[in-house]
Every structure is written in structure tokens, then in C-alpha cells.
Amino acid sequence: MATRKKKPKILVVHGPNLNLLGTRETDVYGTATLASIVTDLETLGVELGVEIESFQSNSEGEIVSAIQRARGEQDGILINPAAYTHTSVAIRDALLAFSGPIVEVHLSNIHRREEFRHRSLMADVAVGQVLGFGAASYVLGLRALAGVLASA
């Protein structure tokens, strides 16, 4: 009898202010809400054969703790660190302590925005980045991460 391979588990981390999606700077971030993005990821997760756990916080420490809890529990991390992308050594260090693949996503193209947003402290920790495609950045990032996990 063949044993069934376990579904990879992916933690999706949404950083500060992403709880306001759909109502905050819609010209930059679009009209999709965080709830609709999470629903889309869960639906795609079923299609891709991965389990999705989503976490959002406006607090750097809570994000660090969520990443630390993922060690040994999750197989990969899809993260939109939002404003912490450019400032958080603590989140970067937590990601470095995670042994699975990490994909960084952003709704906007950070390289087409203010100069201070051009540098990501997470970029070299991630296997890749997807940015500038609005809510589709999450979908593309999840597809990429699922592919990385499937080929591991």
C-alpha cells in the first residue's frame, strides 16, 4: 500500500496596515481586502495541495513570534513584511532561523516608489520576490513557493 505524502504547510505573513487593504491608498494597493486575499490563497492552496495558515499583525514582535513558531511546524513562508521590509532586522533574523523556503511578496512595485522603499532587508533571505501585481502578487508567490516545495 502506498503511503500518502503529507501536504506541505505554508505560513502566510501579512505585515502592518495590511488589515486596511481595500480602504487604504487604493491607488497604490488596490481594492482587494485582506479577507479576499486570504480566501483566494486558501482556495489556491487546495488546488496546489498545500495547507495555508494566514497571520496578520501590525506588531513587529508578534510577526517575529509567528515566524519562530513556524520553525518545525511549517514547510515554507510567504511573507509581505509591508513597511517592515525596509526596517526590520528582527524579522530578517527570524526568517534566517527558519529552515524552509521563503517567498517575499508586495502588492506594489517597491522599486517604483519612494527611494527609502527600494531596499528590502528580506530580499537575500528569500528564494524570490513577487511585487507590483497587486493582490495577484500573493497568488503568484504562492504558486512559486508551492513549486519550490514540490521540487525539494
N, C-alpha and C positions, 0 to 999 in steps of 0.2 A: 504494500500500500504506500503510495507517495505521500510524503508529508507536505502540508501546505506551508508555503513561505509566509512569514509574518508581514503584515502591511507596514511599510515604513511610516514613522511618525514624524511630523513636521510641526515645529512651533513657529507660528507667525506672530511677530512682534510689531506692534504699531506704536510709534513714539508720541511725543507730546503734540497736543492740539489736533490730532487726527480724529478724535472724538467729535470734532466740529465740522468734519467733512460734509459737504453739501450745502453748508451755510456760510463758510468762511472762505473769503477770497476765491470765489468760484471761477473767476477769470484765470487764476493760476492753477487751482487744484480740481476744478470741475465740479459737477453737481452730484456725483455719486456719493452716497453716505457710507460711513464705515460699516454699518449693518449690511448694506447691499454688497460691499466688497467681501465681507466675511461670508455671506451666503454664497456668492459666486465661487469663492475659494473652496468652500465645503462641497459644493456641487462638483467642481472640477476635481477635487480630491477623490471623490467616489469614482469618477471616470478614470483617474490615473492610478487608483488602487493605493492611495496614501491616506493616512489619518491626519486631520488638521486640528490643531489646538490654537486658538487665537487669543492674544493678550494685548491689551492697550493700557498704557499708563502715561500720565504727564510727569511722573516722578522718575528721575534717573536711577535712584536706589531701587525702586520696585522693578525696573527693567533689568538691572544687574541681577537682582534676586531671581527673576523669572529665567534668565539665561543660565544662571548657576543651577537652578532646579532641573533644567533641561539636560544637564550632564547625566548620561547613563539612562535617561528616560526617552529622549527624542533622538531621531537619526539625523535631522537637518534643521536648519533655522532659516526662515525667510524673514528679513527684517527691514522695516522702514524706520530708521532711527530719527527721522524728521530733523528738527533743529539740533538734536544731539549729534548728528552726523559730523558736524564741524567742530564740536567742543568736547565730546565725552571720551576721555581716556579710560574712565571706569567701564563704560560699555565695551569699548575696544578690548580691554583686558579680560572682561568676562567672556567675550567671543573667542579670544585666544585660548581660553581654558576649555572651550567646547571642542570635542574631537571630530565632530561631523562637518559636512559641508555647509557653508553659509552663502546665501544669495542676498545682496542688498538691493532694495527697490526704492524708487522715488516716483511720485506722481508727476513732478515737474522735472525738466532738464536742469539740474543744478549748475551746469556749466554755461547756461544761457541767462543766469540770474546774477545777483549781486556778487561782487568779487569774493566776499567772505564765504559764500556758499560753494565755491568751486572746489574746495578741498574736503575730501571725506577721510576721516580718521579710520573708517572701517574698510576702505577700498582694498587694501592689501591683505586683509584678513578674509575677505570674501572670495569665493571662486569666480564670481562675476557680479556685475551690476546691470540692472534694467532700470532705465529712467526716461522720463519725458513722454510717456504714453498714457498718462492719466491712470485711471483705475486698471486699465489693461496692463500696466507695468506689473501689478501683483500677479495677474494671470500668467503673463509671460515668465515671470520669475519663478512661479510655482511649477510651471511646465519644465523649465530648465533644471530646477532643483530635483524634481522627481526623476528626470533623466539622468542626472549625476548619481543619484542614489541607486537607480536601476542598473547602472553600469559598474557599480562598486563591487 
